[in-house]
């Protein structure tokens, strides 16, 4: 299925909520932030975010100066009426911003934007966006200041604390959705304000300020419609379709990095939602009582509304009605959107990727059936096919979780490391170990759940983890197989990666075992997770050399490595033990690398 490409997915914002707060403390926090002009403050912070995401290496003071100059232009945008689109204002604001950067020779030279500045405005924006460095680990400035110093400052300085955290988060995550950063910064500030009243300020801050940021960069209008329908299953189709269009337009502004216009557009959309909550969702009432930016984040992340009493009549028209093919031919997009709406509101517990697979299956079914003389007999199979899609998705997850239960956490990651090194050997061993660690962590979190929750949890985790892998592929192509899984179908991305086999095109650089096995007493001072990482790096290096080799051979070397380290670290003379026992492991490893093709197995 062709997927409309933009940057962020509303579903992923659920990982950026505030840490749970006790009711009394949350009430105090709301009183604390209710005293402000939220639109004015959000615009100021949004300007900081916008500048920091484009100029990631710019100093805080420089970002503040440019942001203040942007706010003059934003004054025009504030006068928008409820029915007016912020698109034109956003275009002018972005043009002003990029022109300002290009006129500052110091910035152009330092930020390597000289080529971008030679382009016309639309191409210039794309050039600036492609120059963003999506690498959170490259900036090591701590987000949390020393709490004892923070708490000594008076209440009036909390605004600058929130703004400073917006700056730090933005330069680390240049593609993160602007309103989400506003909420995260507000959560951070609230946590600081609350913790300053606690006896153990440091421990309190460390607990409340854990920020887990996950996002993906490819969404479709279908995703928006599914999410809105699942949250508001009582709303009628025309209202859902309108909101889908409004959010899509807002995303286009937000995902261009125009955070100021994004904040204004979000404010406008939230006002509309709260004014029409009676026809949208009963779950919005508490959200609409909250101040910004919590109101917007709460509306984006509410629980699904109660499932309405729905008959199967509306859904049957898509598979049992003679007019299905005519409607599909005459108004394909609208017809498929209506199918998504009717299916999603009846299956609130199914996750987005599974519903998208059902949509793709239905579309393919109609394309085949509507060419036949008796299409009704053909597309009547739709309900059975939809059930099969759900069943296959759950069976895949069950197999995955059964393996996790059988192997245990670390051994499970070992196997993932072997499998994904075969699939994507072009990735560095560090990337492969980090990638499979995320997958193993998701399995540990999801697999103990009930079957239904287990499937949803794994699917949700997979879309985030594989999305990050695909973003890595976009930046620097890995191989054709990975590219196909990333680009062919968002809906079937996980099954595609599950079924991906050995990449036969990879030619590894020559490597000997003594280059990748370092057996010294230092290993005895390493933490358990560090030892696991060393073992998995060893496994990945070996698989790169012999990708067609059976898994068992690699796992045996990994097990011997672990046993040797454990034995020598308990020996009286550790270094001597490593010197005497290590060469034997290296010889076994080397014999594996030198094994001929008769020991290989097809994948």
C-alpha positions as CSV (number, residue, x, y, z in Angstrom):
1,X,0.0,0.0,0.0
2,X,1.3,3.4,-0.9
3,X,2.0,5.4,2.2
4,X,1.9,9.2,2.5
5,X,5.3,10.2,4.0
6,X,5.6,12.7,6.8
7,X,7.5,12.8,10.0
8,X,5.7,11.8,13.2
9,X,2.9,9.6,14.5
10,X,0.4,10.7,17.1
11,X,0.4,7.2,18.5
12,X,4.0,7.5,19.6
13,X,3.4,10.5,21.8
14,X,2.2,8.2,24.6
15,X,5.8,7.5,25.5
16,X,6.4,11.2,26.4
17,X,3.9,11.7,29.1
18,X,4.8,13.1,32.5
19,X,5.7,10.6,35.2
20,X,2.6,9.7,37.3
21,X,2.1,12.2,40.2
22,X,0.2,11.9,43.3
23,X,-3.2,13.6,43.1
24,X,-2.4,16.3,45.7
25,X,0.9,17.1,44.1
26,X,-0.6,17.2,40.6
27,X,-3.2,19.7,41.9
28,X,-0.4,21.8,43.3
29,X,1.4,21.7,40.1
30,X,-1.6,22.8,38.1
31,X,-2.1,25.8,40.5
32,X,1.6,26.6,40.0
33,X,1.3,26.7,36.2
34,X,-2.2,28.1,36.0
35,X,-0.9,31.6,36.8
36,X,0.6,32.1,33.4
37,X,-0.4,33.4,30.0
38,X,0.1,30.0,28.3
39,X,-0.2,31.0,24.7
40,X,2.4,33.7,25.1
41,X,4.7,31.4,27.0
42,X,4.2,28.5,24.6
43,X,5.0,30.8,21.6
44,X,8.3,31.9,23.3
45,X,9.3,28.3,24.0
46,X,8.1,27.2,20.5
47,X,10.4,29.8,19.0
48,X,13.3,28.4,21.1
49,X,12.4,24.8,19.9
50,X,12.2,25.9,16.3
51,X,15.6,27.6,16.3
52,X,17.3,24.9,18.3
53,X,16.1,22.1,16.1
54,X,17.6,23.8,13.0
55,X,20.7,25.2,14.7
56,X,21.7,22.3,16.9
57,X,25.2,23.5,17.6
58,X,24.2,27.1,18.3
59,X,24.7,28.5,21.9
60,X,21.7,29.0,24.1
61,X,22.1,32.8,24.0
62,X,22.2,32.9,20.2
63,X,19.1,30.7,20.0
64,X,17.3,33.1,22.4
65,X,18.2,36.1,20.3
66,X,17.0,34.6,17.0
67,X,13.8,33.3,18.7
68,X,12.9,36.8,20.0
69,X,13.2,38.2,16.5
70,X,10.9,35.4,15.2
71,X,8.2,36.3,17.7
72,X,7.6,39.7,16.0
73,X,6.5,37.7,12.9
74,X,4.4,35.4,15.1
75,X,2.3,38.3,16.3
76,X,0.6,38.3,12.8
77,X,-0.2,34.6,13.2
78,X,-1.9,35.1,16.6
79,X,-4.7,37.1,14.9
80,X,-6.0,34.0,13.0
81,X,-9.7,33.4,13.3
82,X,-11.0,29.9,14.2
83,X,-11.8,28.9,10.6
84,X,-8.6,30.2,9.1
85,X,-5.7,27.9,8.3
86,X,-2.2,28.8,9.7
87,X,-0.6,27.5,6.5
88,X,0.1,30.9,4.9
89,X,1.3,32.4,8.1
90,X,3.5,29.4,8.7
91,X,5.0,29.8,5.2
92,X,5.9,33.4,5.8
93,X,7.3,32.7,9.2
94,X,9.6,29.9,7.9
95,X,10.7,32.1,5.0
96,X,11.6,34.9,7.4
97,X,13.5,32.4,9.7
98,X,15.6,30.9,6.9
99,X,16.4,34.2,5.3
100,X,17.6,35.5,8.7
101,X,19.9,32.5,9.0
102,X,21.2,32.9,5.5
103,X,21.9,36.6,6.1
104,X,24.0,35.8,9.2
105,X,27.4,34.8,7.7
106,X,28.7,33.5,11.0
107,X,25.8,31.0,11.2
108,X,26.0,30.0,7.5
109,X,29.7,29.1,7.8
110,X,29.5,27.5,11.2
111,X,26.4,25.4,10.4
112,X,27.4,24.4,6.9
113,X,24.3,25.9,5.3
114,X,25.9,27.9,2.5
115,X,24.7,25.5,-0.2
116,X,21.1,25.6,1.2
117,X,21.1,29.4,1.2
118,X,21.7,29.5,-2.6
119,X,18.4,27.7,-3.2
120,X,14.9,29.1,-3.6
121,X,12.7,28.9,-0.5
122,X,11.0,25.5,-0.9
123,X,14.2,23.7,-1.8
124,X,16.1,25.7,0.9
125,X,13.7,24.3,3.5
126,X,14.3,20.7,2.4
127,X,18.0,21.3,2.4
128,X,17.9,22.7,5.9
129,X,15.8,19.7,7.1
130,X,18.2,17.2,5.6
131,X,21.1,18.9,7.4
132,X,19.6,18.1,10.8
133,X,21.7,15.5,12.7
134,X,19.4,13.0,14.3
135,X,21.9,11.6,16.8
136,X,20.9,12.2,20.4
137,X,24.1,10.7,21.8
138,X,26.3,13.4,20.3
139,X,25.3,16.0,22.8
140,X,26.3,15.3,26.4
141,X,25.1,18.4,28.2
142,X,23.1,17.2,31.2
143,X,19.4,18.2,31.1
144,X,18.9,18.1,34.9
145,X,20.9,20.9,36.7
146,X,22.1,20.5,40.3
147,X,18.8,20.4,42.2
148,X,20.2,22.2,45.3
149,X,21.1,25.2,43.0
150,X,17.9,25.1,41.1
151,X,15.8,25.0,44.2
152,X,17.6,28.0,45.7
153,X,16.3,30.2,42.9
154,X,13.0,32.0,43.3
155,X,9.8,30.9,41.6
156,X,10.1,33.5,38.8
157,X,13.1,31.6,37.3
158,X,11.1,28.5,36.6
159,X,10.1,29.9,33.2
160,X,13.7,30.1,32.1
161,X,14.3,26.6,33.5
162,X,11.5,25.3,31.3
163,X,12.8,27.2,28.3
164,X,16.3,25.9,28.8
165,X,15.1,22.3,28.9
166,X,13.1,23.0,25.7
167,X,16.4,24.1,24.1
168,X,18.3,21.0,25.4
169,X,15.7,18.5,24.3
170,X,15.3,20.2,20.9
171,X,18.9,20.1,19.9
172,X,19.2,16.5,20.9
173,X,16.0,15.5,19.0
174,X,15.7,17.8,15.9
175,X,12.7,15.9,14.5
176,X,10.7,15.5,17.6
177,X,7.2,17.0,17.4
178,X,7.2,20.5,18.8
179,X,4.1,20.2,21.1
180,X,5.5,17.1,22.6
181,X,8.7,19.0,23.6
182,X,6.5,21.7,25.1
183,X,4.8,19.1,27.2
184,X,8.0,17.4,28.2
185,X,9.5,20.7,29.3
186,X,6.4,21.5,31.3
187,X,6.6,18.1,33.0
188,X,10.3,18.7,33.7
189,X,9.6,22.1,35.2
190,X,6.7,20.8,37.3
191,X,8.9,18.0,38.6
192,X,11.5,20.4,39.7
193,X,9.0,22.7,41.4
194,X,7.5,19.7,43.2
195,X,10.8,18.1,44.1
196,X,12.2,21.4,45.6
197,X,9.6,20.8,48.3
198,X,10.9,17.3,49.0
199,X,13.6,16.4,51.5
200,X,15.6,14.3,49.1
201,X,15.6,16.7,46.1
202,X,18.1,14.8,44.0
203,X,16.5,11.4,44.2
204,X,13.1,13.0,43.5
205,X,14.3,14.7,40.4
206,X,16.0,11.6,39.0
207,X,12.8,9.6,39.4
208,X,10.4,12.1,37.9
209,X,12.5,13.3,35.0
210,X,13.2,10.1,33.1
211,X,12.3,11.1,29.5
212,X,11.9,8.3,27.0
213,X,11.6,9.6,23.5
214,X,10.4,7.3,20.7
215,X,9.2,8.4,17.4
216,X,8.9,7.4,13.9
217,X,9.2,9.4,10.7
218,X,6.6,7.8,8.2
219,X,2.9,8.1,8.7
220,X,-0.2,8.0,6.5
221,X,-3.5,9.7,6.5
222,X,-4.9,6.3,7.2
223,X,-3.0,6.2,10.5
224,X,-4.5,9.5,11.6
225,X,-8.0,8.3,10.8
226,X,-7.6,4.9,12.6
227,X,-6.2,6.7,15.8
228,X,-9.0,9.3,15.8
229,X,-11.7,6.7,15.3
230,X,-10.3,4.4,18.0
231,X,-10.3,7.3,20.5
232,X,-13.7,8.7,19.3
233,X,-15.7,5.7,18.1
234,X,-19.0,7.5,18.7
235,X,-18.2,10.5,16.5
236,X,-19.7,10.3,13.0
237,X,-17.5,9.7,9.9
238,X,-17.7,13.3,8.5
239,X,-16.4,14.7,11.8
240,X,-13.6,12.1,11.9
241,X,-12.7,12.9,8.3
242,X,-12.6,16.6,9.0
243,X,-10.3,16.1,12.0
244,X,-8.1,13.8,10.0
245,X,-7.6,16.5,7.4
246,X,-7.0,19.2,10.0
247,X,-4.4,17.1,11.8
248,X,-2.7,16.2,8.5
249,X,-2.4,19.9,7.6
250,X,-1.1,20.7,11.0
251,X,1.5,17.9,10.8
252,X,2.8,19.3,7.5
253,X,3.5,22.6,9.3
254,X,4.9,20.9,12.4
255,X,7.0,18.5,10.6
256,X,8.7,21.2,8.6
257,X,10.1,22.3,11.9
258,X,8.0,25.4,12.1
259,X,7.3,25.0,15.8
260,X,5.9,28.5,16.4
261,X,3.2,28.0,13.7
262,X,2.8,24.5,15.0
263,X,2.0,25.7,18.5
264,X,-0.5,28.2,17.2
265,X,-2.2,25.6,15.0
266,X,-2.3,23.1,17.9
267,X,-3.9,25.8,20.1
268,X,-6.5,26.4,17.4
269,X,-7.2,22.7,17.0
270,X,-7.5,22.0,20.7
271,X,-10.0,24.9,21.1
272,X,-12.1,23.3,18.4
273,X,-11.9,19.9,20.0
274,X,-12.9,21.2,23.4
275,X,-15.7,23.2,22.0
276,X,-17.1,20.1,20.3
277,X,-16.3,17.4,22.9
278,X,-20.0,16.4,23.2
279,X,-20.0,15.0,19.7
280,X,-16.4,13.7,19.8
281,X,-15.6,11.9,23.0
282,X,-16.6,11.7,26.6
283,X,-13.0,11.3,27.6
284,X,-12.0,14.9,26.7
285,X,-13.7,16.6,29.6
286,X,-10.9,16.4,32.1
287,X,-8.3,17.2,29.4
288,X,-10.1,20.4,28.4
289,X,-9.9,21.6,32.0
290,X,-6.1,21.4,31.9
291,X,-3.8,24.3,31.0
292,X,-1.7,24.3,27.9
293,X,0.4,22.4,26.9
294,X,-1.0,19.6,29.1
295,X,-4.4,20.0,27.5
296,X,-3.1,19.2,24.0
297,X,-1.0,16.2,25.1
298,X,-4.0,14.9,27.2
299,X,-6.3,15.1,24.2
300,X,-3.8,13.3,22.0
301,X,-3.3,10.5,24.6
302,X,-6.7,9.8,26.1
303,X,-8.1,6.4,26.7
304,X,-10.4,5.2,23.9
305,X,-13.9,6.3,24.4
306,X,-16.5,3.6,25.4
307,X,-17.3,1.4,22.4
308,X,-20.8,2.3,21.0
309,X,-23.5,-0.3,20.3
310,X,-22.8,-1.0,16.7
311,X,-24.5,-3.5,14.4
312,X,-22.6,-5.4,11.7
313,X,-24.8,-3.9,9.0
314,X,-22.5,-0.9,8.2
315,X,-19.4,-3.2,8.0
316,X,-21.2,-5.8,5.8
317,X,-21.7,-3.3,3.0
318,X,-18.0,-3.5,2.3
319,X,-18.0,-7.2,1.6
320,X,-21.6,-8.2,1.0
321,X,-23.1,-5.3,-1.0
322,X,-23.4,-5.4,-4.8
323,X,-22.4,-1.7,-5.0
324,X,-19.0,-2.2,-3.3
325,X,-17.1,-2.4,-6.6
326,X,-18.9,0.7,-8.0
327,X,-18.1,2.7,-4.9
328,X,-14.5,1.5,-4.9
329,X,-14.2,2.5,-8.6
330,X,-16.0,5.9,-8.3
331,X,-14.5,7.2,-5.0
332,X,-11.7,4.8,-3.9
333,X,-10.0,7.0,-1.3
334,X,-13.3,8.0,0.4
335,X,-14.6,4.5,0.3
336,X,-11.5,3.0,1.9
337,X,-11.4,5.7,4.5
338,X,-15.0,4.9,5.4
339,X,-14.1,1.2,5.6
340,X,-11.2,2.1,8.0
341,X,-13.6,4.1,10.1
342,X,-16.2,1.4,10.4
343,X,-13.6,-1.3,11.0
344,X,-11.6,0.6,13.6
345,X,-14.5,1.7,15.7
346,X,-15.5,-2.0,16.0
347,X,-12.0,-3.2,16.9
348,X,-10.7,-0.8,19.4
349,X,-8.1,-3.2,20.8
350,X,-6.3,-3.8,17.5
351,X,-3.2,-1.8,17.0
352,X,-2.6,0.5,14.0
353,X,-0.2,-1.8,12.0
354,X,-2.7,-4.7,12.1
355,X,-5.6,-2.6,11.0
356,X,-3.4,-1.2,8.2
357,X,-2.7,-4.8,7.1
358,X,-6.4,-5.4,7.0
359,X,-6.9,-2.3,4.9
360,X,-4.2,-3.4,2.5
361,X,-5.7,-6.9,2.3
362,X,-9.2,-5.4,1.6
363,X,-7.9,-3.0,-1.1
364,X,-6.1,-5.9,-2.8
365,X,-9.2,-8.1,-2.6
366,X,-11.3,-5.4,-4.3
367,X,-8.7,-4.8,-7.0
368,X,-8.9,-8.6,-7.8
369,X,-12.6,-9.2,-7.4
370,X,-13.9,-6.1,-9.2
371,X,-12.4,-7.4,-12.4
372,X,-14.5,-10.5,-12.3
373,X,-18.0,-11.1,-13.7
374,X,-19.4,-12.0,-10.2
375,X,-17.4,-9.8,-7.8
376,X,-19.8,-10.3,-4.8
377,X,-18.9,-14.0,-4.5
378,X,-15.3,-13.0,-4.5
379,X,-15.2,-10.1,-2.0
380,X,-17.6,-11.9,0.2
381,X,-14.5,-13.7,1.5
382,X,-13.3,-10.4,3.1
383,X,-14.4,-11.1,6.7
384,X,-12.6,-14.4,6.7
385,X,-9.5,-12.8,5.3
386,X,-9.5,-10.0,7.9
387,X,-9.7,-12.6,10.7
388,X,-6.7,-14.4,9.1
389,X,-4.7,-11.3,9.1
390,X,-5.4,-10.8,12.9
391,X,-4.6,-14.5,13.6
392,X,-1.4,-14.5,11.7
393,X,-0.2,-11.3,13.4
394,X,-0.9,-12.8,16.8
395,X,0.7,-16.1,15.9
396,X,3.9,-14.4,14.9
397,X,4.0,-12.6,18.3
398,X,3.2,-15.8,20.2
399,X,6.1,-17.6,18.4
400,X,8.4,-14.7,19.3
401,X,7.3,-14.7,22.9
402,X,7.6,-18.5,23.3
403,X,11.2,-18.2,22.1
404,X,11.8,-15.4,24.6
405,X,10.4,-17.6,27.4
406,X,12.4,-20.6,26.4
407,X,15.8,-18.8,26.0
408,X,15.6,-16.1,28.7
409,X,16.6,-12.5,28.3
410,X,20.3,-12.5,27.5
411,X,20.2,-15.7,25.3
412,X,17.2,-14.2,23.5
413,X,19.2,-11.1,22.6
414,X,22.1,-13.3,21.5
415,X,19.9,-15.0,19.0
416,X,18.5,-11.7,17.8
417,X,22.0,-10.4,17.4
418,X,22.9,-13.4,15.2
419,X,19.7,-13.2,13.1
420,X,19.9,-9.4,12.5
421,X,23.6,-9.5,11.7
422,X,22.7,-12.0,9.0
423,X,19.9,-9.7,7.8
424,X,21.9,-6.4,8.0
425,X,25.6,-7.2,8.2
426,X,26.4,-3.7,6.9
427,X,25.5,-2.2,10.3
428,X,28.3,-1.8,12.8
429,X,28.4,-4.2,15.7
430,X,27.6,-1.4,18.0
431,X,24.5,-0.6,16.0
432,X,23.4,-4.2,15.9
433,X,23.9,-4.7,19.6
434,X,21.9,-1.5,20.5
435,X,19.2,-2.5,18.0
436,X,18.7,-6.0,19.4
437,X,18.9,-4.7,23.0
438,X,15.8,-2.6,22.3
439,X,14.0,-5.6,20.8
440,X,14.9,-7.8,23.7
441,X,13.8,-5.2,26.2
442,X,10.4,-4.9,24.3
443,X,10.0,-8.7,24.5
444,X,10.8,-8.7,28.3
445,X,8.1,-6.0,28.8
446,X,5.5,-7.4,26.4
447,X,5.7,-11.2,26.6
448,X,4.5,-11.6,30.2
449,X,1.2,-9.9,29.3
450,X,-2.0,-11.7,28.3
451,X,-2.2,-12.9,24.7
452,X,-4.3,-9.9,23.4
453,X,-2.2,-7.3,25.2
454,X,1.0,-9.1,24.3
455,X,0.3,-8.8,20.6
456,X,-0.6,-5.1,20.8
457,X,2.5,-4.4,22.9
458,X,4.9,-6.2,20.6
459,X,3.4,-4.6,17.5
460,X,3.6,-1.1,19.0
461,X,7.2,-1.6,20.1
462,X,8.2,-3.1,16.7
463,X,6.9,-0.1,14.7
464,X,9.1,2.2,16.8
465,X,12.2,0.1,16.8
466,X,12.0,-0.8,13.1
467,X,11.1,2.9,12.3
468,X,14.4,3.9,13.9
469,X,16.2,1.3,11.8
470,X,14.5,2.6,8.6
471,X,15.5,6.1,9.5
472,X,19.1,4.9,9.8
473,X,18.7,3.2,6.3
474,X,17.3,6.5,4.9
475,X,20.4,8.3,6.1
476,X,22.9,5.7,4.9
477,X,21.4,2.7,2.9
478,X,22.0,-0.7,4.5
479,X,21.1,-3.2,1.8
480,X,18.3,-3.9,-0.7
481,X,16.4,-6.2,1.7
482,X,16.2,-3.7,4.5
483,X,15.3,-1.0,1.9
484,X,12.4,-3.2,0.6
485,X,11.0,-3.8,4.1
486,X,11.3,-0.1,4.9
487,X,9.8,1.3,1.7
488,X,7.4,-1.2,0.3
489,X,4.7,-1.2,2.9
490,X,4.4,0.5,6.3
491,X,1.7,-1.9,7.2
492,X,3.7,-5.1,6.6
493,X,7.1,-3.7,7.8
494,X,7.3,-6.1,10.8
495,X,6.4,-9.3,8.9
496,X,8.8,-8.3,6.2
497,X,11.7,-7.9,8.7
498,X,10.6,-11.2,10.4
499,X,11.0,-13.0,7.1
500,X,14.1,-11.3,5.9
501,X,17.0,-13.7,5.2
502,X,20.7,-13.6,4.9
503,X,22.1,-10.7,2.8
504,X,24.3,-12.5,0.3
505,X,25.8,-9.4,-1.1
506,X,27.9,-8.5,1.9
507,X,31.6,-9.0,1.6
508,X,33.2,-8.7,5.1
509,X,36.7,-7.3,5.7
510,X,39.2,-10.0,6.7
511,X,39.1,-10.6,10.5
512,X,40.9,-12.9,12.9
513,X,39.5,-14.0,16.2
514,X,42.3,-12.4,18.3
515,X,41.1,-9.1,16.9
516,X,37.6,-9.5,18.4
517,X,38.3,-11.6,21.5
518,X,40.1,-9.7,24.3
519,X,40.5,-11.9,27.4
520,X,42.0,-9.8,30.2
521,X,41.4,-9.3,33.9
522,X,39.5,-6.1,33.1
523,X,36.5,-8.3,32.2
524,X,36.2,-9.2,35.9
525,X,35.5,-5.6,36.8
526,X,32.8,-5.3,34.1
527,X,29.1,-5.2,35.0
528,X,26.9,-8.1,33.8
529,X,25.3,-6.1,31.0
530,X,28.8,-5.0,29.8
531,X,29.9,-8.7,29.6
532,X,26.7,-9.4,27.6
533,X,27.6,-6.6,25.3
534,X,31.1,-8.0,24.7
535,X,29.7,-11.4,24.0
536,X,27.1,-10.0,21.5
537,X,29.8,-7.9,19.8
538,X,31.8,-11.1,19.4
539,X,28.8,-13.0,18.0
540,X,28.1,-10.2,15.5
541,X,31.7,-10.0,14.3
542,X,31.7,-13.8,13.7
543,X,28.4,-13.8,11.9
544,X,29.6,-11.0,9.6
545,X,32.4,-13.4,8.5
546,X,30.2,-16.5,8.0
547,X,26.6,-15.3,7.6
548,X,25.5,-18.7,6.1
549,X,26.8,-20.7,9.1
550,X,24.2,-22.3,11.4
551,X,23.3,-20.4,14.5
552,X,24.4,-23.2,16.9
553,X,28.1,-22.8,15.9
554,X,28.1,-19.1,16.9
555,X,26.1,-19.7,20.1
556,X,28.6,-22.3,21.2
557,X,31.5,-19.8,20.9
558,X,29.4,-17.3,22.8
559,X,28.7,-19.8,25.6
560,X,32.4,-20.7,25.9
561,X,33.3,-17.1,26.1
562,X,30.9,-16.6,29.0
563,X,32.1,-19.8,30.8
564,X,35.8,-18.9,30.4
565,X,35.3,-15.4,31.8
566,X,33.3,-16.8,34.8
567,X,35.9,-19.4,35.5
568,X,38.9,-17.1,35.3
569,X,37.3,-14.4,37.3
570,X,36.9,-16.9,40.1
571,X,40.4,-18.2,39.8
572,X,43.1,-17.3,42.3
573,X,45.4,-16.0,39.5
574,X,43.0,-14.3,37.1
575,X,45.5,-13.0,34.5
576,X,47.3,-16.3,34.3
577,X,44.0,-18.1,33.8
578,X,43.1,-15.9,30.9
579,X,46.6,-16.3,29.3
580,X,46.4,-20.1,29.6
581,X,42.7,-20.7,28.7
582,X,42.2,-17.9,26.2
583,X,44.2,-19.3,23.3
584,X,42.1,-22.5,23.2
585,X,38.9,-20.4,22.7
586,X,40.6,-18.3,20.0
587,X,41.6,-21.5,18.2
588,X,38.0,-22.8,18.3
589,X,36.9,-19.4,17.0
590,X,39.4,-19.4,14.2
591,X,38.5,-22.9,13.1
592,X,34.9,-21.7,12.8
593,X,36.0,-18.8,10.5
594,X,38.1,-21.2,8.4
595,X,35.4,-23.8,8.1
596,X,34.4,-24.7,4.5
597,X,31.0,-24.3,2.9
598,X,30.0,-27.9,3.6
599,X,29.3,-26.8,7.2
600,X,27.0,-24.1,6.1
601,X,23.2,-24.3,6.0
602,X,20.9,-22.4,3.7
603,X,18.8,-19.6,5.2
